[in-house]
Amino acid sequence: MTATVTTTEALPDGPVDLRLVVVDMDGTLLDEHGRVPDALWPLLDDMRARGVVFAPASGRQYATLAREFERAIDGMSFIAENGSYVVRDGVELSSDVLDPAFVREVIGALRALTAAGSDLGVVVCGKRSAYVERTDDAFLGEAGRYYAALSTVDDLLAVGDDFLKVAVYDFANAERDTAPHLARFHDGTRRVVVSGPHWIDLMSATADKGAAVRRLQAELGITAAQTAAFGDYLNDLEMLDAAGLSFAMADAHPEVAARARYRAPSHRDHGVVTVLADLLGRPARP
């Protein structure tokens, strides 16, 4: 195995019994332009031929992930909405739905923060669609990157759907400015996760990428030792815990770097593709 990672722990020698690959999107798989690297597609063909399941794991909705991987979607699994929704071959495997009363309470709290001067956009994420009531180009441009099925409504409180998550976009700093105001919603039944420099997700306490990976492993008869996972931010921590081969990207959040067993090159250097090619024992194209 070639030296593609920097770590204090040596990768296993010889062939790797790899059955499942779980990959975060932003800051991990996608390049600096937000695109899937071209070199990934032949690796997906190779993995499919070897019986290795590939599963994008993201805060993005299922519709967005399915569109991104439409050309290679057969046999793929998707961990969407930060683990709240797991789909394989177009069939739902699991979902963690929020109490509508909780969603209403969160919307009220976020409206109060906005009235007090915070520059926030709110996305209520349902199984059928994501919903917003803020309509300026700046916010819709950010929300549109992650939600292919996006509906504009007059009042988020009037939406009817099975709700998986409430996502908050802070135009300033999500972890510093908004997360402390939402801490009261982090209890035994719900959780608040900073999923990026500007994004915060509120969802069920039983929903995270790690729980979704374990559900997928159980469905497929795959062990943690046969699983590789790649991530860069705080919403990836539990996912890395669920994988025997856990990789933090070179520029990952410090907590993620401390939690993962191995390091991968930056997403700007196509680190996921480089390491996967190495694990599969084949050259990676640039």
N, C-alpha and C positions, 0 to 999 in steps of 0.2 A: 504494500500500500504506500503510495507516495505521500510526501509531507505537505498536505494541503491545509492542515489545521495547526493552530498554536495552542498547546494545552500542557498541563502538568501530568495529565493522565494519558497513557499510550492507547491508541486505538487497537482493537484486537487484531492479531496477526491472521493472515490467511483469509479465506472466503468468509463473508458475513452472511448469517442467516437472516436476511432482510425480507420482511413480509408486508410491512406497512410503513409508509412515509407520510408524515403530517407536517404541513408547511404553512406558516403564517404568510401573509401577503405583503402588506406595506412595510417597508424597511427590512424585509427578509427575502422573499422571492422576487418581487418586482424590482426592476432596475430604477435608476434615478429619474427616468421619464415615466415611471408608473406602468411599465409594460412587462409582460412575461418574456423572459429571455428566449430568443429563438432556439438556443441550444437545448432548452428543456424538452421540446416536442419529441425529438428522437429518443430521449431518455424515457419519456412516458411510454413510447412504443415498446422499448426494451423491457421496462418494468411490467407492462401488461403481459408480454410474452413469458416472463418469468413468474407470473402470479403474484407480483408485488402491487399492493393497492396504494394508490396515491390519493391523498385527501387534503385539499386546501382547508385551512382553519383560520377563520377571519371574523372580524366584527362586521364585515359586509353581509348583506342579505343573500339568501340562496339564489335568487334570480340573477343577481350581479355575478356571483361566482359561476353559475351555470353558463351565462353568456360569455364570460372570460375564457372558459374551457370547452366551449361548444365543439370545437374540432376534435377533441379527445375525450368526450364525456362518457363514452361507453365504459362501464365497469368502475367509474370513479365514485368516490364518496365525498361528501361535502359537510364540513362543520361550519355552520353559518351562525351569525348573530352571537359571536363569542361563545359558542357552545350551546346556545338555547335551541338550536334546530339542527338536527343531523339527518341527512338524506343520502341514500345509496341507490343508484340507478333510477332516480326520480321518485323513489318511495320513501316516505318519512319513516325513520327508525326511532326517533325520539324528539320530544319537544318539552320545554319548560315554560308554561304559560303563566303570565302575571295576573293577579287579581285586578280587575278593572278599577276598584276603589283605590288601590295603591297607585295605579297609573294616574288617576285624577289628582291624588294628593301630590304626586311629584310634579305634574304640570302646574298646579297652583303654586308650589314652592319656586319653580323656575320662573314663572311669570312675576312673582314678587321680586326675585333677584334682578330680573330685567328692568322692572320698574324702578329699582334702586340704582340702576346705572350699569349693570353688567351687560356686555355685548354677547348675547347667547342666541343660539338657534337650537330648536328642539325637534327631534325626529322620534315619532312614536312608531315602533316597528311591529307590524303584524304579520301573520302568515301570508295574507293575500297581497299586502303592499306595505310600504312605509308611508307615513303621513307627516306633512309639515303645514304650518300656517304662516310661517315667515316666507316672503316671496322675493326678497331682493336678490340680485344676481350674485352678490358675494357669497351669501349663504347657500343658495341653490347650487352654485358651482361646486361648493365643498360637499354638500349632501349628495349631489348627482354622481360623484365619483364612487360612492359606496352603495347606492340604492338605485338599481335599474328600474324597479317598480316603485315609483315615487308619486304620490298623489298630494296635490295642494287642496287644503280644506279651509273653510272659514273658521272652524272651531275644533281644535283637537279633542275637546271634551265630548264632542258629538259623534266621534268615530266609533264604528262597531267592527270589531275584528278579534281574533285571538292574539293578544299582545305578548310578544316575546321579550321586548327590551324597550327602554327609553334611552335614546342617545342624545347627548348634549354636546354641541360644538361651542367652545369658548374661543372667541377671536383673540383673546389675550393669552392666558396660561391656565390650562385646565387643572393641573395638579396643585398649583399655588393658589389660584383665585376662586375656583368654583367648588372643587372637591371638599374643602372643609365645611362649606355650607350644606353639603348633602350627606355628611357623615351620619346624621341621625337615621338615614334610611338604610344604613349598613347594620343589619341585625341578624337574628338567627334564620330569618326566612327570605331576606333580600340582601343583595350585595351591591356595592358601588365600586366600579373598577375604572381606573385611569388607563385608557387603551391607546393613548397617543398624546403628543404634546398639547393638542387642542380638544381631544375627545374624552368624554366620560360616559360609561354605560351603567345603567341601573337595571338589574335583572334578578331572577330568582337566585337564592343562595345555593341551590343545587345545580345551577348552570354555570359551567366554565369549560374551557377547552379541554382541560384534563379529564373531567367527568365524561365529556363527549368522546374523547379518545378511548377511555375504558369501555364505554358502551359499544363503540365500534370494534374494539378488540374482542369483546365477548361475542358479538354478532358473527365475527369472522373466524373465531377460534385462533386468535393471534395473541402472543404474549408481549409483555413490555420489552423483553430482551430482543424480540424480533421487530421492534418499532424504532424508527428514527424520527426525531422531531427537531424543527428549526424555528427559532423565534428571536425577537429583539426587544419586546416591550412587556410591561407588567401584566398584561392580560395573557401572556404566554407562559407564565410561571408554572401553573398547574399542568399544562400540556407537556412541558419539559420533564416534570416529575413523573409523568406516565410513560416515558420512553427510556429504554436502556441506553440508546444512543441519542443524547440530548445535546444540541448545538446552539450556542448563542452566537449571533452575528458579531463581527469585529467591533461594530459601533453600537452594540446593544446597551440598554439601560444597565447601570451598575448592578442592580439586584438580579437581573437576568443573567449577566455574566458570571455572577457568583453562584447561581443556582445550577447552571448547565455544566455537564461533565466535559464538554469539548468546545472549541471555538471554530467558527467558519469565517472565511473572508467576508468582507462587506457585501451588501446587496449590490453596491455599485460595481463590484468586481465579480458579480454573478456567483457569489459564494455557495448558494444552494446547489447550483448546477455543478460546480467544481467538486464539491464534496460527494454529491450523489454519484457522479461519474466515477469517482475514486472508490466508493463503496461497491459499485457495480463492476469494478474492474475493467472499465473501458475509458478511452480518451474522451475528454470534453472538447467540443468545438467552441471557439470563441464566439 
